[in-house]
Amino acid sequence: MKVLIIDDEEDYRTIAATCLGLLSGHDVVEAGSGSEGLAMAAEENPDVILLDLVMPGMDGQETLANLRQNPTTREVPVIFCTTKGMFDGFEEMKKLGALAVITKPFDPERLGTQIKNILLTAGKLRSAD
C-alpha cells in the first residue's frame, strides 16, 4: 500500500514514514505542505493520505477540499492526523471524504494497523491487502 503523508512537521513525517515503511512494509511518500501534497497526490497515486489538520498556508481542511476537486485525487481516502484530537468541523470534512482522525502522538507500532483497520471499516481496502 502506498501512503502519502502531508504534514509541515518534518519530525512527524520522519517518524510516521519510518513506522509505516519499516514496521508495516508500506511504500511511503512525504509532502511538507498542502500545496506540495496536492502535487504529490496527483503524481504518486497513493492508496491513502495521512493529512495534518494544522499547517501554515493551506491547512488540512483546504487541502482536502482541493484533493476532492481534482478528478485524479477525488477518490483517495484521507485520514487526518493531528494533535488537536477530535475537532469541530469533522462532520463537514467527512462529507468531503475524510475517514477518521488519528491523534498525535500515535503509537508507532500500531500506526500501520490503525490505518489498515480504518480503510477496512470504510470499505476502502480488501482484507488481503
Secondary structure, DSSP 8 states (H G I E B T S, - for coil): -EEEEE-S-HHHHHHHHHIIIIIT--EEEEESSHHHHHHHHHHH--SEEEEES--SSS-HHHHHHHHHHSTTTTT--EEEEETT-S-TTHHHHHHHTEEEEEESS--TTTHHHHHHHHHHHTT-S-TT-
